[in-house]
Amino acid sequence: MVAAAPTSALVVGDESAAVKIGATVLAEGGSAADAATAVYFALSVSYPVAAGLGGGGLCLVRAPNGTSEVVSFLTRDSNGGGPYALAGNVRGFWALQHSYGKLSWDRLVAPAEHLALSGFAVSEALETRLNASLDVLRLDPNLAYEFLDDNGNLKPAGTVITNPDIALPLAAIRSQGADGFYSGDIGKKIVDYAIRQGSGITADEFAAYRETRLAAQSLNMGDLTVVIPPGTIGSGAFAVTLLRKLTDVMASLDIGQATRETLEQFQVEALPKDLGATGFAAVDTSGLAVACGVTMNGSFGTGRTTPAIGVTLARSPSSSAAGLSPAFITPVIAYTASDKPAVIGIGTGGPNGAASVAYVLLRSARGDALMNSADLRSTGLAPFSTVNAISCLSGTCTPLSDPGTTGLGVSVAQPAQGQTPTTSQADVVTGADGTYQPEPAPQAQTSETPVFTEQ
């Protein structure tokens, strides 16, 4: 069966600069996987609190032929122990793009490298998370230099920041692929620094990191078929338990009770406020849909940055409660009985992110029209925990960023097959309200109460 495709390509996420880069990729004829890859590498520069090169994550993919899989590249414990994780993001997006991409690899990494060298403006979402992580920033010379002024105060939203150090590994990744990160000079610097800090990571172990490909699982919600990660990984286990509970309360939308019961079942009692995660989603006019979440297992992970190359290392998943972050990365793709897309969404940052993306599914399964960000249920803890979704009804799709933060959803026209993108096509990038906003105004804040209060 060939999935019905939307008439426009869409991308949505927590950080506007990265989303705009993904939108440009789509306007040039790139696939949803190309856009997700470009968004991720841009986030590694503009949103490193959650998307650093030293972190990990996973992507849920539904191909135009109707097949679905999960590309899992979550952080892993080193065989030798220690506080630092084996990084998965670079290898994961390399695998995703080489399986589903159309554009050249260097085209997708280059914007992030340019962002690091030319500068990016601190977003309001990043400022909020930086404010909550001042102790982390002050203990790491690299992070302090990047985000604090000469008096030790936080650089406010709107401040333009450069990071030439992180441009070095990005240049290696751009020109050499994933191996440019995991081996060679960059890999050696990362491993040597980790060892000096007490890690048991070896060069061979770091270079040998590979993603895992898993078949997705599906379940029915009303007339929708919902695809999620398999129960063999944490996010799939939590998501399927939560969604099955919700099928019993679809009429009441009692998302809070279902989430609390699921947390009790998994014996989750306390979590840090910032699990260091973010999510984004994209769909193209071929019907390829991708929803991704990445995490550092805590704000800036360990808060330790490799000198000279700017790679901040994620926490080992077993080292603290923040290591539970991957369990709440909740990508979902839902489609109708006629195989039309209904929801491509992602919740991250804790159980509230999972609950909010489940709420999107519930409303879509009831036939509700979700056409504005205000139709989402904010997590109540944005930007630490967020939901982003692409909602489709009768073939019309709308990108919806979390209403509690300043993310961005963008729709673009794509060139027809065999057609060269034109300037006019590249210029039709639009926000969810139908107009392109170079610097989108903060969206209306909501007063949603989180279903679970992180510590």
C-alpha positions, -999 to +999 in steps of 0.1 A: +000+000+000+013+034-009+006+061+018-014+091+007+010+121+007+003+157+019+003+185-007+029+204+012+060+195+032+061+204+069+086+206+097+081+215+134+103+218+165+113+236+196+139+260+182+131+284+153+165+288+138+169+250+133+133+246+120+140+273+094+170+254+082+149+222+079+123+242+060+148+254+035+160+218+029+124+208+022+119+237-002+150+225-021+134+191-027+149+174+003+131+145+020+117+145+055+148+126+066+170+153+051+151+179+069+153+161+102+190+156+098+196+193+090+174+203+120+193+180+143+228+194+134+215+229+136+202+222+171+236+208+181+247+244+178+216+265+187+201+242+214+230+222+229+213+220+263+194+191+248+208+182+213+246+181+217+268+160+195+276+139+226+239+128+231+216+102+216+181+096+205+158+078+182+136+085+151+104+069+141+100+066+103+070+057+081+080+053+044+057+061+014+052+023+009+036+021+044+064+003+062+076+017+095+108+013+116+127+029+144+162+041+140+175+039+176+208+056+185+203+061+222+233+068+244+248+037+260+269+029+291+306+023+284+318-012+290+344+003+312+320+023+333+322+059+343+298+090+341+300+096+303+278+080+277+287+066+243+273+092+219+247+081+193+233+112+175+259+115+147+258+078+138+220+078+140+213+107+117+240+094+093+220+061+091+186+079+088+197+101+060+215+074+040+184+053+041+158+079+034+176+111+022+178+127-013+202+156-009+240+153-003+252+148+033+274+178+033+244+200+022+227+191+055+255+195+079+269+227+064+242+251+078+250+240+113+287+247+107+278+281+093+256+288+123+285+280+147+309+303+128+285+332+119+265+331+151+230+324+163+206+343+186+198+328+220+161+319+218+137+324+247+134+287+252+172+283+254+174+313+278+149+297+301+168+264+302+201+282+306+187+301+336+178+268+352+214+255+346+236+283+358+255+260+381+263+237+352+274+266+331+297+281+357+315+248+363+325+243+327+349+268+311+336+262+276+300+266+285+307+296+307+326+313+279+297+306+254+267+316+275+279+339+303+292+375+301+324+388+317+305+393+350+293+358+351+257+367+342+237+349+316+236+363+281+200+372+275+177+360+247+185+377+214+223+378+221+242+365+191+267+338+200+293+321+180+310+287+188+340+281+165+350+251+186+319+231+176+324+241+140+355+218+140+337+185+146+309+196+123+334+202+095+348+167+100+313+153+100+304+172+069+334+161+049+340+126+063+306+114+074+299+098+108+335+084+109+347+120+111+332+122+146+338+087+159+374+082+148+403+103+137+414+134+155+379+143+168+372+109+182+406+107+198+401+141+215+367+130+229+380+097+242+412+111+256+392+138+275+367+113+288+395+090+301+412+120+319+379+126+336+376+090+349+357+073+321+362+038+309+354+045+273+380+032+248+387+044+213+376+011+198+344+011+217+336+047+207+344+041+170+323+009+170+291+025+180+263+016+156+226+024+155+199-003+160+171-007+135+138-020+150+104-028+136+078-003+149+047-015+167+011-004+159-022-002+178-056+011+170-072+043+185-107+048+171-103+047+133-066+055+134-037+032+133-009+045+155+027+036+150+051+039+179+085+024+190+085-013+200+081-023+236+117-036+237+129-001+243+119+022+271+100+048+251+079+021+234+071+003+266+059+035+283+040+048+253+021+016+245+011+012+282-001+048+283-020+047+249-038+014+258-050+030+290-062+060+271-083+039+247-106+033+278-110+070+285-112+084+249-145+101+255-134+119+287-098+128+275-087+120+311-051+120+301-039+129+336-052+098+353-039+075+326-005+090+328-003+088+366-014+051+365+013+044+339+040+061+360+029+040+390+031+009+369+067+018+359+075+029+395+086+064+385+084+087+415+108+116+409+126+131+379+148+161+374+130+192+360+152+193+329+160+159+313+179+176+285+157+165+256+140+180+225+119+168+196+110+176+160+090+161+132+088+164+094+068+150+065+073+155+027+051+154-003+062+118-011+045+107+022+077+100+041+072+109+077+098+112+105+095+120+142+127+123+162+137+130+198+172+135+212+186+138+247+217+145+267+203+127+298+200+159+317+206+196+310+239+196+290+244+160+300+274+158+323+281+195+318+317+186+307+329+199+273+358+185+254+384+213+251+391+228+216+362+209+198+332+220+219+316+185+223+297+183+256+294+147+268+260+132+278+254+114+310+257+077+311+221+064+311+226+045+343+244+073+362+213+092+375+176+096+373+182+118+342+191+086+324+154+078+323+150+106+297+150+081+267+120+063+282+099+094+276+109+102+241+076+095+224+074+097+186+041+088+171+028+085+135-009+080+130-028+074+098-064+068+087-081+037+073-076+052+038-039+055+047-039+093+049-016+109+075-033+121+106-006+129+132+032+130+130+042+140+165+069+139+192+067+144+230+100+147+250+114+158+283+094+135+306+060+120+312+043+153+304+057+153+269+044+117+264+010+127+278+007+157+256+014+139+224-010+112+235-036+139+239-030+149+203-037+113+192-068+112+213-083+143+198-074+133+163-090+098+168-122+116+179-122+135+147-113+169+163-097+195+140-063+205+154-054+235+132-037+259+157-010+255+183-036+265+209-055+232+201-026+213+216-023+206+253+009+222+264+030+200+288+028+227+315+066+225+318+077+239+285+104+244+274+118+216+295+092+192+283+074+198+250+051+184+224+054+192+187+030+178+160+019+179+124-018+174+124-037+164+092-074+165+084-089+157+050-055+159+034-046+194+048-017+193+073-007+220+098+025+222+118+019+228+155+046+237+180+041+236+217+019+265+228+039+270+260+071+279+242+085+297+212+091+269+188+081+270+151+060+251+127+066+256+089+049+245+057+067+247+023+059+239-013+082+213-028+094+211-064+077+184-085+098+153-093+125+162-118+119+200-113+147+223-101+138+243-071+132+280-079+136+310-057+099+314-055+095+279-042+122+284-016+105+316-005+070+301+002+081+290+037+052+298+059+044+296+096+013+279+110-006+311+105+002+312+068+029+339+069+067+336+071+080+351+103+118+357+103+117+361+141+084+346+152+068+362+182+063+341+213+032+321+211+005+325+237+014+309+270-011+283+284-020+275+320-020+237+316-011+219+348+015+192+343+003+157+351+036+149+368+057+174+386+095+170+380+118+179+409 
